[in-house]
Amino acid sequence: MRVAIPLYPRFTALDAVGPYTVMAFAPGCTVTFVAAEPGPVLDDRGTLSLAATASYADLPDPDVVIVPGGPGTGDALSDPDLVGWIARAHEHTRWTTSVCSGSFLLGKAGLLGGRRATSHWAILDQLAKFGAQPVSERVVTDGRIVTAAGVSSGIDMALALLARAFDETTAQAVQLVIEYDPQPPFDAGSPKTAPAGLAERALSLL
């Protein structure tokens, strides 16, 4: 199964690396970072880069697409190479997926009309402008489109994909090998459980 993760300037690293790690551990999966041209792409902190090893043209028909989000999504929406590749790749994929604001790029590619989809809680409602039905869930599946909420939810989404692509035992084995056993020290990972006033402080970090 060929998995492609497109990179663009100011993507959020965990949006890409979380699903990458899950999928790359699965037997029979080949994961490739792609961009307009091969080479390093800088993340949203400006201190980490991932190298795209292939161009969009090199991998036009992947089995799975995982589009990361990040502060750079706004500019990426105006990138015809990226948006066009997503739209064309979707014609061949088994699943077309996103993490966080990556769902906006799916919307821009014309893939979310009438579909249920999710994104980061701070921008979830804005999915409606792409004709999507915003859903406040960690992972949302609507046909061949699978969207994950903010950043860390990409790991959950990738494990769910493995269960569907192979079987639950494979997904569970990958979960165990990466020791994905979340036990956060605070119950503040969602605006539904975070202390009053914390959302404003969190948004100031973006």
C-alpha positions as CSV (number, residue, x, y, z in Angstrom):
1,M,0.0,0.0,0.0
2,R,1.5,3.3,-1.1
3,V,0.9,6.2,1.2
4,A,1.7,9.8,0.2
5,I,2.0,12.7,2.6
6,P,2.3,16.1,0.9
7,L,4.5,18.7,2.6
8,Y,4.2,22.5,2.3
9,P,5.8,25.4,4.1
10,R,4.7,25.8,7.7
11,F,3.0,22.4,8.1
12,T,2.7,21.1,11.7
13,A,5.3,18.4,12.2
14,L,3.2,15.9,14.2
15,D,0.3,16.1,11.7
16,A,2.7,14.5,9.3
17,V,5.1,12.5,11.5
18,G,2.4,10.9,13.7
19,P,0.6,9.1,10.8
20,Y,3.9,8.5,9.1
21,T,5.2,6.5,12.0
22,V,2.0,4.5,12.3
23,M,1.8,3.6,8.6
24,A,5.5,3.1,8.2
25,F,5.5,0.3,10.8
26,A,2.8,-1.6,9.0
27,P,4.0,-4.5,6.8
28,G,3.3,-3.8,3.2
29,C,3.1,0.0,3.6
30,T,5.5,2.4,1.8
31,V,5.2,6.0,3.0
32,T,6.6,8.8,0.9
33,F,6.7,12.5,1.7
34,V,6.0,14.4,-1.5
35,A,6.1,18.1,-2.5
36,A,6.2,20.2,-5.7
37,E,9.9,19.3,-5.9
38,P,12.0,16.9,-3.8
39,G,13.9,18.5,-0.9
40,P,13.5,19.9,2.6
41,V,10.3,21.6,3.7
42,L,10.3,23.7,6.9
43,D,7.6,23.2,9.6
44,D,5.5,25.8,11.4
45,R,8.1,26.4,14.1
46,G,10.8,27.2,11.6
47,T,13.2,24.9,13.3
48,L,12.5,21.4,11.8
49,S,12.4,20.3,8.2
50,L,11.3,17.1,6.6
51,A,12.6,16.0,3.2
52,A,10.2,15.3,0.4
53,T,11.8,12.4,-1.5
54,A,9.4,12.6,-4.4
55,S,7.5,15.2,-6.4
56,Y,3.8,15.2,-7.0
57,A,4.5,14.1,-10.5
58,D,6.5,11.1,-9.2
59,L,3.5,9.7,-7.3
60,P,0.3,10.7,-9.0
61,D,-1.8,7.6,-7.9
62,P,-1.1,6.7,-4.3
63,D,-3.4,4.3,-2.5
64,V,-3.7,6.6,0.5
65,V,-3.2,10.4,0.9
66,I,-2.6,12.0,4.3
67,V,-2.7,15.8,4.2
68,P,-1.2,17.5,7.2
69,G,-2.4,20.8,8.5
70,G,-0.7,23.8,10.1
71,P,-0.5,27.6,10.0
72,G,0.8,27.3,6.4
73,T,-2.6,25.9,5.2
74,G,-3.9,29.4,4.4
75,D,-1.2,30.0,1.9
76,A,-1.3,26.4,0.6
77,L,-4.9,26.8,-0.3
78,S,-3.7,29.1,-3.1
79,D,-1.1,26.5,-4.3
80,P,-2.5,25.0,-7.6
81,D,0.1,22.3,-7.7
82,L,-0.8,20.9,-4.3
83,V,-4.6,21.3,-4.6
84,G,-4.6,19.9,-8.1
85,W,-2.5,16.9,-7.0
86,I,-4.9,16.2,-4.1
87,A,-7.9,16.3,-6.5
88,R,-6.2,14.1,-9.1
89,A,-4.8,11.6,-6.6
90,H,-8.2,11.2,-5.0
91,E,-9.4,9.6,-8.3
92,H,-7.1,6.7,-7.5
93,T,-7.0,6.5,-3.7
94,R,-8.5,3.9,-1.5
95,W,-8.7,6.6,1.2
96,T,-8.0,10.4,1.0
97,T,-7.4,11.7,4.5
98,S,-6.3,14.8,6.5
99,V,-5.2,15.9,9.9
100,C,-6.2,19.2,11.5
101,S,-6.5,22.0,8.9
102,G,-5.4,19.7,6.2
103,S,-9.2,19.1,5.8
104,F,-9.4,22.6,4.3
105,L,-7.1,21.5,1.5
106,L,-9.4,18.5,0.9
107,G,-12.3,21.1,0.7
108,K,-10.4,23.3,-1.6
109,A,-9.8,20.3,-3.9
110,G,-13.6,19.8,-4.0
111,L,-13.8,16.7,-2.0
112,L,-15.9,17.7,1.0
113,G,-19.2,18.8,-0.5
114,G,-22.0,17.3,1.4
115,R,-19.6,15.2,3.6
116,R,-19.1,15.0,7.3
117,A,-15.6,16.2,8.2
118,T,-13.6,17.5,11.2
119,S,-10.6,19.7,11.9
120,H,-9.0,21.5,14.8
121,W,-11.6,22.8,17.2
122,A,-10.5,26.4,16.7
123,I,-11.4,26.4,13.0
124,L,-13.9,23.5,12.8
125,D,-16.9,25.7,11.9
126,Q,-15.1,27.1,8.9
127,L,-15.3,23.8,7.1
128,A,-18.9,24.7,6.2
129,K,-17.6,27.2,3.6
130,F,-16.4,24.1,1.6
131,G,-19.9,22.6,1.7
132,A,-18.9,20.1,4.5
133,Q,-20.8,19.3,7.6
134,P,-18.5,20.1,10.5
135,V,-18.4,17.3,13.1
136,S,-16.8,17.6,16.5
137,E,-15.3,14.2,16.6
138,R,-11.7,13.0,16.8
139,V,-11.8,10.9,13.6
140,V,-14.6,11.2,11.0
141,T,-15.1,8.7,8.2
142,D,-17.4,9.5,5.3
143,G,-16.9,7.0,2.5
144,R,-13.3,7.3,1.2
145,I,-12.7,10.5,3.0
146,V,-11.3,10.3,6.5
147,T,-10.5,13.5,8.5
148,A,-8.9,13.8,11.9
149,A,-9.2,16.7,14.4
150,G,-6.2,18.5,15.8
151,V,-2.5,17.4,15.6
152,S,-2.3,14.3,17.8
153,S,-5.5,12.8,16.4
154,G,-3.6,11.9,13.3
155,I,-2.2,8.9,15.2
156,D,-5.7,7.7,16.0
157,M,-6.7,8.1,12.4
158,A,-3.8,6.2,11.0
159,L,-4.4,3.3,13.4
160,A,-8.0,3.2,12.3
161,L,-6.9,3.1,8.7
162,L,-4.6,0.2,9.4
163,A,-7.5,-1.7,10.9
164,R,-9.6,-1.2,7.8
165,A,-6.8,-1.8,5.3
166,F,-5.5,-5.0,7.0
167,D,-7.1,-6.1,10.2
168,E,-7.4,-5.0,13.9
169,T,-4.6,-7.3,15.0
170,T,-2.2,-5.5,12.6
171,A,-3.3,-2.1,13.9
172,Q,-3.0,-3.3,17.5
173,A,0.5,-4.6,16.9
174,V,1.6,-1.2,15.5
175,Q,-0.1,0.5,18.5
176,L,1.9,-1.7,20.8
177,V,5.2,-1.4,19.1
178,I,5.0,2.4,19.2
179,E,3.7,2.1,22.8
180,Y,0.8,4.4,22.0
181,D,-0.8,4.3,25.5
182,P,-1.9,7.9,26.1
183,Q,-2.0,8.9,29.8
184,P,-1.8,12.7,29.7
185,P,-1.0,14.5,33.0
186,F,-3.9,16.9,32.5
187,D,-7.5,16.6,31.2
188,A,-7.1,19.7,29.0
189,G,-6.8,18.2,25.5
190,S,-10.3,19.3,24.4
191,P,-12.2,22.6,24.9
192,K,-14.9,20.5,26.4
193,T,-12.7,19.5,29.4
194,A,-10.2,22.3,29.5
195,P,-10.4,24.8,32.4
196,A,-12.3,28.0,31.8
197,G,-10.2,30.6,29.9
198,L,-7.6,28.2,28.7
199,A,-8.8,28.2,25.1
200,E,-7.8,31.8,24.7
201,R,-4.3,31.2,26.0
202,A,-4.0,28.1,23.7
203,L,-5.0,30.1,20.7
204,S,-2.3,32.7,21.4
205,L,0.2,29.9,20.9
206,L,-0.8,29.4,17.3
